[in-house]
Amino acid sequence: MKTRMAYYTWRHKAGAYALTLSAWAVLFFLILPILVIVPLSFNADPFFSFTKGMVHLDPQAYSTQWYTAIFHSQKWLLAIRNSFIIGICATLIATTLGTLAAVGLANDNMPWRRPITALLLSPMIVPLIIVAAGMFFFYSRFGLVGSFAGIIIAHAALGVPFVIITVTATLAGFDRSLYLAGLSMGASPFRVFREVIIPLIRPGVISGALFAFATSFDEIVLILFLAGPEQVTIPRQMFSGLREQINPTILAVATLLILVSILLLGTLELLRRRTERIRTGR
């Protein structure tokens, strides 16, 4: 009791408060430039700056015309559709392959486990420009450059490491005796995997899938190397808009992407709490 009471001195409390304040200051410094985009997306004038009317909170200085312009533009609608198609397909592939790889790597008896893990996680570590250049020269041999199949496979390769990491973290608390008990009762390995392992690691699988989707949805470097005129995605359309014609429509799209990111982060936090409850049994 005395040791515990001695820990909470005024110096420790001051240090804890200073650390909390520093963390909030860093967070504010990182988030503020992103939040500035939100009010600019409602600018009634086609400028990337705050007008006098916006500063004085004049209602006429704000407008939703740029959000309306998104859904009246064929280019933006095509980019949104392509982003969701590529993202969903790449997520399904990455989740399936990543989950199977994580389950296999969780076995301590698997030979060359660490080198294989390092190889599978390499797309996350190697600079993306190198990955994109390598994929371009490799895909050009098979005619996959400028095709949806090539982009989906490339995005799936980027998403697999995120699935492996999240599923592996979930498998760290998995009781392997449950798998052996299922086999001893006459069930096939596939049935045990489907009815025992998958329900227990589902939060990790869903978390990895969300990370894989976010990675694909926000990817621009691979798109610039591999995509053709028909594979325009939201990041590429934003990049082209900044080069050709600057207007606040890009800011409106960026605001919607921020909203999507917040929803994904909220979902991940709920899944994290559920995983903690499964581990602790509470």
C-alpha positions in Angstrom: 0.0 0.0 0.0 2.8 2.4 0.9 4.6 1.6 -2.4 1.4 2.3 -4.3 0.8 5.6 -2.5 4.4 6.7 -3.1 3.9 6.3 -6.8 1.2 9.0 -6.9 3.4 12.0 -6.0 2.8 15.4 -7.4 5.8 14.9 -9.8 4.2 11.7 -11.3 0.9 13.5 -11.6 2.5 16.5 -13.3 4.4 14.2 -15.7 1.1 12.4 -16.5 -0.7 15.6 -17.2 2.2 16.9 -19.3 2.3 13.7 -21.3 -1.5 13.9 -21.9 -1.2 17.5 -23.0 1.6 16.8 -25.3 -0.3 13.9 -26.9 -3.3 16.1 -27.5 -1.1 18.9 -28.9 0.5 16.5 -31.4 -2.9 15.1 -32.4 -4.2 18.6 -32.9 -1.2 19.6 -35.0 -1.7 16.5 -37.2 -5.5 16.7 -37.5 -6.0 20.5 -37.9 -4.7 20.6 -41.6 -7.2 17.9 -42.4 -10.1 19.6 -40.7 -9.5 22.9 -42.6 -10.6 21.1 -45.7 -14.2 20.6 -44.4 -15.3 24.3 -44.2 -13.5 25.1 -47.5 -15.6 22.4 -49.2 -18.7 24.6 -48.5 -17.2 27.7 -50.1 -19.7 29.4 -52.4 -16.8 30.8 -54.5 -14.5 28.7 -56.5 -11.4 29.4 -54.4 -9.1 27.3 -52.2 -9.1 30.0 -49.5 -11.3 31.5 -46.8 -13.3 34.5 -48.1 -14.4 37.4 -46.0 -17.9 36.1 -45.9 -16.7 32.7 -44.6 -14.7 34.4 -41.9 -17.7 36.5 -40.8 -20.0 33.4 -41.0 -22.1 34.9 -43.7 -24.6 32.2 -44.8 -24.4 33.4 -48.4 -20.7 32.5 -48.4 -21.4 28.8 -47.9 -22.9 26.5 -50.4 -23.3 22.8 -51.1 -23.0 23.2 -54.9 -19.6 21.3 -54.9 -21.2 18.3 -53.3 -24.0 18.4 -55.9 -21.4 18.7 -58.7 -19.9 15.4 -57.7 -23.1 13.4 -58.4 -23.7 15.4 -61.7 -20.3 14.6 -63.1 -19.8 11.5 -65.1 -16.0 11.5 -64.4 -16.6 11.5 -60.6 -19.3 8.9 -60.8 -17.1 6.7 -62.8 -14.2 7.2 -60.4 -16.5 6.4 -57.4 -17.8 3.2 -59.1 -14.3 2.0 -60.0 -13.0 2.7 -56.5 -15.7 0.6 -54.9 -15.5 -2.2 -57.4 -11.7 -2.5 -57.2 -11.7 -2.0 -53.4 -14.3 -4.6 -52.7 -12.8 -7.2 -55.1 -9.3 -6.6 -53.8 -10.5 -6.8 -50.2 -12.2 -10.2 -50.8 -9.0 -11.6 -52.3 -6.7 -10.1 -49.6 -8.9 -11.2 -46.8 -9.2 -14.8 -48.0 -5.5 -15.2 -48.7 -4.4 -13.2 -45.7 -6.5 -15.2 -43.3 -5.3 -18.6 -44.7 -1.7 -17.4 -44.5 -2.1 -16.1 -40.9 -3.7 -19.4 -39.8 -0.8 -21.4 -41.4 1.8 -19.1 -39.9 0.3 -19.4 -36.5 1.6 -23.0 -36.4 4.9 -23.1 -34.7 5.9 -26.3 -36.5 5.6 -24.7 -39.9 9.1 -24.7 -41.6 10.6 -21.4 -42.7 7.9 -19.5 -40.9 9.8 -16.3 -40.3 11.2 -15.9 -43.8 7.7 -16.6 -45.3 6.2 -14.0 -42.9 8.8 -11.4 -43.9 8.1 -12.1 -47.6 4.4 -11.7 -47.2 4.8 -8.5 -45.2 7.3 -7.0 -47.7 4.6 -5.0 -49.7 4.1 -3.0 -46.5 7.8 -2.3 -46.0 9.2 -1.9 -49.5 8.7 1.7 -50.9 5.5 1.8 -52.9 7.1 3.4 -55.9 9.4 0.3 -56.2 6.5 -2.1 -55.9 4.6 -0.1 -58.6 7.5 -0.1 -61.0 8.1 -3.8 -60.5 4.5 -4.7 -61.0 4.4 -2.6 -64.2 7.2 -4.4 -65.8 5.9 -7.8 -64.6 2.3 -7.2 -65.6 3.4 -5.9 -69.1 4.5 -9.4 -69.9 1.0 -10.8 -69.3 -1.1 -7.9 -70.7 -2.4 -6.9 -67.3 -1.4 -3.3 -67.5 -4.5 -1.1 -68.0 -6.9 -3.8 -66.9 -9.2 -4.2 -63.8 -7.8 -7.6 -63.1 -4.2 -6.3 -62.8 -5.2 -3.5 -60.5 -7.3 -5.7 -58.3 -4.5 -8.2 -58.0 -2.0 -5.4 -57.2 -4.3 -3.9 -54.6 -4.9 -7.3 -53.0 -1.2 -7.8 -52.7 -1.0 -4.5 -50.8 -3.9 -5.5 -48.5 -2.7 -9.0 -47.6 -0.1 -7.8 -45.0 -2.7 -5.9 -43.1 -4.9 -9.0 -42.9 -2.1 -11.2 -41.8 -1.1 -8.8 -39.0 -4.6 -8.4 -37.6 -5.5 -12.1 -37.9 -2.2 -13.1 -36.4 -2.8 -10.8 -33.4 -6.2 -12.4 -32.9 -4.8 -15.9 -33.1 -2.3 -15.0 -30.3 -5.1 -15.7 -27.8 -6.6 -18.7 -29.6 -6.8 -21.9 -27.7 -5.5 -24.6 -30.0 -7.1 -27.3 -27.9 -10.4 -26.3 -29.4 -9.1 -27.2 -32.8 -7.9 -30.6 -31.6 -11.2 -31.2 -29.8 -13.1 -30.6 -33.0 -10.9 -33.1 -34.9 -11.2 -35.7 -32.1 -15.0 -35.5 -32.4 -14.8 -36.6 -36.1 -15.1 -33.2 -37.8 -13.0 -32.6 -40.9 -10.2 -29.9 -40.7 -12.2 -27.7 -43.0 -15.3 -27.9 -40.9 -13.4 -27.2 -37.7 -11.8 -24.2 -39.5 -15.2 -23.0 -40.6 -17.2 -23.6 -37.4 -14.6 -23.1 -34.7 -11.7 -21.0 -35.8 -13.5 -18.5 -38.1 -16.1 -17.4 -35.5 -13.4 -16.8 -32.9 -11.1 -14.8 -35.1 -13.9 -13.0 -37.0 -13.1 -9.6 -35.4 -9.5 -9.8 -36.6 -10.6 -10.9 -40.1 -13.1 -8.0 -40.4 -10.5 -5.5 -39.1 -8.0 -6.7 -41.6 -10.6 -6.5 -44.4 -11.3 -2.9 -43.4 -7.6 -2.0 -43.5 -7.3 -3.7 -46.9 -10.3 -1.8 -48.3 -9.0 1.5 -46.9 -5.6 0.8 -48.5 -7.1 0.0 -51.9 -9.6 2.9 -51.7 -6.9 5.5 -51.0 -4.1 4.1 -53.3 -2.7 6.4 -56.0 0.8 5.2 -56.9 -0.1 1.8 -58.4 -3.0 3.4 -60.2 -0.7 5.9 -61.9 1.5 3.0 -63.1 -1.0 0.3 -64.0 -4.4 2.0 -64.7 -5.7 2.9 -68.2 -8.3 5.6 -69.1 -11.1 3.3 -68.0 -9.7 2.5 -64.6 -10.0 6.0 -63.1 -10.4 5.9 -59.3 -11.1 8.7 -56.8 -7.5 9.4 -55.9 -6.5 9.5 -59.6 -9.4 11.8 -60.5 -8.4 14.1 -57.6 -4.8 14.1 -58.8 -5.9 14.9 -62.4 -8.2 17.6 -61.1 -5.4 19.3 -59.2 -3.3 19.4 -62.4 -6.0 20.4 -64.9 -8.8 22.4 -63.3 -8.7 23.3 -59.6 -12.2 23.8 -58.0 -13.6 23.0 -54.6 -15.2 19.8 -55.9 -12.0 18.1 -54.9 -12.4 19.5 -51.4 -15.9 18.1 -51.3 -14.6 14.7 -52.3 -11.9 14.9 -49.7 -14.4 15.7 -47.0 -16.4 12.6 -48.0 -13.3 10.5 -47.8 -12.6 11.9 -44.3 -16.1 10.9 -43.3 -15.5 7.4 -44.7 -12.2 7.2 -42.8 -14.0 8.2 -39.6 -16.6 5.4 -40.1 -13.9 2.9 -40.7 -11.9 3.9 -37.6 -15.1 3.8 -35.5 -15.8 0.3 -36.8 -12.2 -0.8 -36.1 -12.5 0.5 -32.5 -15.7 -1.5 -31.9 -14.0 -4.6 -33.3 -11.0 -4.0 -31.0 -13.2 -3.8 -28.0 -15.0 -6.9 -29.0 -11.7 -8.7 -29.4 -10.7 -7.6 -26.0 -13.9 -8.9 -24.5 -13.3 -12.3 -26.2 -9.8 -12.5 -24.8 -10.7 -11.5 -21.3 -14.0 -13.4 -21.3 -15.9 -10.3 -20.1 
